[in-house]
Structures are given as C-alpha cells and as structure tokens.
Amino acid sequence: MKIVVIGGTGLIGSKVVDLLKQQNHDAIAAAPSTGVDTITGEGLADVMVGTDIVVDVSNSPSFEEKAATDFFWTAGKNITAAEVAAGVRHHIALSVVGTDRLQDSGYFRAKLLQERHIKSAPIPYTLVHATQFFEFLRAIAQFSVIDGAVRLPPVQFQPMAAQDVARAIVDVALAAPLQGTIEVAGPEIFTLDEPVRRVLALDGDPRAVIADPAAPYFGIAVSDRSLAPDAGARLGTTSLDWWLANASTPPAR
Ligand SMILES: NC(=O)c1ccc[n+]([C@@H]2O[C@H](COP(=O)([O-])OP(=O)(O)OC[C@H]3O[C@@H](n4cnc5c(N)ncnc54)[C@H](OP(=O)(O)O)[C@@H]3O)[C@@H](O)[C@H]2O)c1
C-alpha cells in the first residue's frame, strides 16, 4: 500500500516510515526537507497520487499560539484538499492525551482546532492521542526552570517511548478508520516530577527537580488527571528503566 507520512522525517514520523517499510509498504516521508510542504502546498498534490493512507505526524515549527494555529489550520485545509483529489481512504493524525483539558495553552488550542478540522473533513479518520514521549522529558525540564531549579506539579504522568507511539500509529493506520480517537500511553504511572528527575540524574545535570503543586506545566495550571489517559488506553511495552538504559541519548557536554 502507498502510505504518505507527513512529518515523516521527524521523531515519530521517521520511526513510522521505518516500521511501514519493514512491512513492505510503500511509505513516503513527506516534509519540507523531502520537497513536500503542507503550508505552501509544494509537492503535496504530487505525493498524494495513488495514496491509500495518510499519516500526519507533523508539528508546528513554533509552539506560540498564532504560529501553531496558522500551521495546523493551513496544513489541515491543504492536506484535506489533496486527499480528496487523490481519493485517500484513511487519515491518521497524532495529538496529545488531554488536549481538551489543556485549553489554557495556545498550542493545545491549535491542536484542538486541528482535531476539529479532521473530524469535519470528508476523509475517514482515526485520531491517536499519545501521552508525552520519554524523548520529550528533557524539554519539559528545560521549560520548567525557575531560579535554577526545575519545578513541576506532581500530577499523574504516564509517558511512553517514541518507538511505542510509532508502533501504535502503524497498527491504527493499517486497520479500518475508527471515526474516533484512541489513547496510547506508557506502561507505568508516575508523578510528573519523577521521570524528569531520573533523566536529569542520568545526564549528570545538577539541577534539583522540585515537586511543587503550584508549579505550572508549560505555563498553565494542571490538575491531577490533566495529562492522564483513560482506563482503556493502549499501553506501550517500553519501561522508563529500559529506555534510560538503552535508548536515551544524553545531550553532548
Ligand atoms: N512531544 C510529545 O511528548 C508529544 C506527545 C503526544 C503527541 N505529540 C504530537 O506528536 C506530533 C509529532 O511530534 P514529533 O516530536 O515527532 O515532531 P518533530 O520531530 O518536531 O517533527 C516534525 C515534523 O513535521 C515536519 N514539518 C514541519 N513543517 C512542515 C510543513 N510545512 N509541511 C510538512 N511537514 C512539516 C518536519 O519536517 P522537516 O524535518 O523538514 O522540518 C518534521 O518531519 C506533534 O503533532 C505533537 O503534537 C507530541
């Protein structure tokens, strides 16, 4: 089958493309660096010709509200138009567990706009809501530094390996469209501060990670279950311990 992976050069997208190729599918990584731009439309109609399935794991280059809104809105319209013209049968997009509960954030308002567009578009769809990737833990730490320490609210947190996200997306992409949303999450429940503390310890980063109930998450207030999946979420198999020991690449010092 021909499967176009928009954002197929990114963290999740490159893994999705590899997994699909291992199953002998004609998987195409579509991104500006491969000549496909969902904002300008460059290369989009051409890459869609003969495509059965589209996986969208692209991301806005900026998390600022206006930039992210413009990105997901324009990309959504352009992708749908190209899919309709090509007769695509299934559109899969990656979003975040709790997007509807994180609406004080401009980025998550933009993600919700993306989801609403997909739900109202004529192409059969499946939305995949994932929890935070292990690979995102360092970015969470970086964003949460106050006076030299990392302060995070100790809310429920069930992060997962990017490889498990990619596996779930491939399973969903090759199944019938759900016309709905599935959740995927990691196999272990922590509080938000714990895995961040573990990854900084691995890196030899001396900054303290403080569990502070009043601290924001990416600038917004969160409650205990804001980031948590529902009971029916599909779980990845990669533990934090395994990932830290085998797959985490500490930053160069
Ligand atoms: N971070 C998390 O913990 C988390 C959790 C759940 C869900 N998500 C969602 O996961 C998705 C993917 O995240 P990621 O970390 O894999 O992203 P990423 O590594 O930043 O990759 C982004 C991809 O989007 C592509 N892209 C950017 N602008 C484009 C354009 N105009 N046209 C086509 N492609 C474009 C990039 O292409 P180039 O390589 O050419 O720049 C790249 O392939 C996001 O939608 C995010 O909301 C993230």
The ligand as an SDF file (V2000), in Angstrom:
LIG
                    3D

 48 52  0  0  0  0  0  0  0  0999 V2000
    6.1860   15.7880   22.3890 N   0  0  0  0  0  0  0  0  0  0  0  0
    5.3250   14.9560   22.9290 C   0  0  0  0  0  0  0  0  0  0  0  0
    5.5700   14.3960   24.0330 O   0  0  0  0  0  0  0  0  0  0  0  0
    4.0300   14.6520   22.2180 C   0  0  0  0  0  0  0  0  0  0  0  0
    3.0750   13.8430   22.8510 C   0  0  0  0  0  0  0  0  0  0  0  0
    1.9360   13.4680   22.1460 C   0  0  0  0  0  0  0  0  0  0  0  0
    1.7460   13.9300   20.8360 C   0  0  0  0  0  0  0  0  0  0  0  0
    2.6700   14.7690   20.2570 N   0  0  0  0  0  0  0  0  0  0  0  0
    2.4490   15.1970   18.8590 C   0  0  0  0  0  0  0  0  0  0  0  0
    3.3390   14.4620   18.0390 O   0  0  0  0  0  0  0  0  0  0  0  0
    3.4430   15.1160   16.7660 C   0  0  0  0  0  0  0  0  0  0  0  0
    4.8340   14.8990   16.1880 C   0  0  0  0  0  0  0  0  0  0  0  0
    5.8340   15.2600   17.1090 O   0  0  0  0  0  0  0  0  0  0  0  0
    7.3790   14.9900   16.8260 P   0  0  0  0  0  0  0  0  0  0  0  0
    8.0860   15.2840   18.1080 O   0  0  0  0  0  0  0  0  0  0  0  0
    7.5830   13.6770   16.1350 O   0  0  0  0  0  0  0  0  0  0  0  0
    7.6930   16.1550   15.7810 O   0  0  0  0  0  0  0  0  0  0  0  0
    9.1160   16.6050   15.1890 P   0  0  0  0  0  0  0  0  0  0  0  0
   10.1920   15.6120   15.4960 O   0  0  0  0  0  0  0  0  0  0  0  0
    9.3190   18.0360   15.5860 O   0  0  0  0  0  0  0  0  0  0  0  0
    8.8610   16.5210   13.6190 O   0  0  0  0  0  0  0  0  0  0  0  0
    8.0420   17.4650   12.9770 C   0  0  0  0  0  0  0  0  0  0  0  0
    7.8940   17.0640   11.5330 C   0  0  0  0  0  0  0  0  0  0  0  0
    6.9940   17.9900   10.9080 O   0  0  0  0  0  0  0  0  0  0  0  0
    7.5730   18.3450    9.6650 C   0  0  0  0  0  0  0  0  0  0  0  0
    7.0690   19.6110    9.1930 N   0  0  0  0  0  0  0  0  0  0  0  0
    7.2810   20.8490    9.7130 C   0  0  0  0  0  0  0  0  0  0  0  0
    6.7110   21.7990    8.9240 N   0  0  0  0  0  0  0  0  0  0  0  0
    6.1280   21.1290    7.8780 C   0  0  0  0  0  0  0  0  0  0  0  0
    5.4290   21.5350    6.7240 C   0  0  0  0  0  0  0  0  0  0  0  0
    5.2010   22.8350    6.4630 N   0  0  0  0  0  0  0  0  0  0  0  0
    4.9980   20.5820    5.8620 N   0  0  0  0  0  0  0  0  0  0  0  0
    5.2310   19.2580    6.0930 C   0  0  0  0  0  0  0  0  0  0  0  0
    5.8880   18.8030    7.1880 N   0  0  0  0  0  0  0  0  0  0  0  0
    6.3380   19.7490    8.0580 C   0  0  0  0  0  0  0  0  0  0  0  0
    9.0800   18.3690    9.9190 C   0  0  0  0  0  0  0  0  0  0  0  0
    9.7720   18.3320    8.6740 O   0  0  0  0  0  0  0  0  0  0  0  0
   11.3240   18.8110    8.4910 P   0  0  0  0  0  0  0  0  0  0  0  0
   12.1580   17.6810    9.0130 O   0  0  0  0  0  0  0  0  0  0  0  0
   11.5050   19.0060    7.0280 O   0  0  0  0  0  0  0  0  0  0  0  0
   11.4600   20.0800    9.2790 O   0  0  0  0  0  0  0  0  0  0  0  0
    9.2170   17.0900   10.7180 C   0  0  0  0  0  0  0  0  0  0  0  0
    9.2370   15.9560    9.8720 O   0  0  0  0  0  0  0  0  0  0  0  0
    3.0270   16.5750   17.0280 C   0  0  0  0  0  0  0  0  0  0  0  0
    1.8480   16.8480   16.3070 O   0  0  0  0  0  0  0  0  0  0  0  0
    2.7550   16.6480   18.5350 C   0  0  0  0  0  0  0  0  0  0  0  0
    1.6520   17.4660   18.8420 O   0  0  0  0  0  0  0  0  0  0  0  0
    3.8010   15.1230   20.9150 C   0  0  0  0  0  0  0  0  0  0  0  0
  1  2  1  0
  2  3  2  0
  2  4  1  0
  4  5  1  0
  4 48  2  0
  5  6  2  0
  6  7  1  0
  7  8  2  0
  8  9  1  0
  8 48  1  0
  9 10  1  0
  9 46  1  0
 10 11  1  0
 11 12  1  0
 11 44  1  0
 12 13  1  0
 13 14  1  0
 14 15  2  0
 14 16  1  0
 14 17  1  0
 17 18  1  0
 18 19  2  0
 18 20  1  0
 18 21  1  0
 21 22  1  0
 22 23  1  0
 23 24  1  0
 23 42  1  0
 24 25  1  0
 25 26  1  0
 25 36  1  0
 26 27  1  0
 26 35  1  0
 27 28  2  0
 28 29  1  0
 29 30  1  0
 29 35  2  0
 30 31  1  0
 30 32  2  0
 32 33  1  0
 33 34  2  0
 34 35  1  0
 36 37  1  0
 36 42  1  0
 37 38  1  0
 38 39  2  0
 38 40  1  0
 38 41  1  0
 42 43  1  0
 44 45  1  0
 44 46  1  0
 46 47  1  0
M  CHG  2   8   1  16  -1
M  END
$$$$
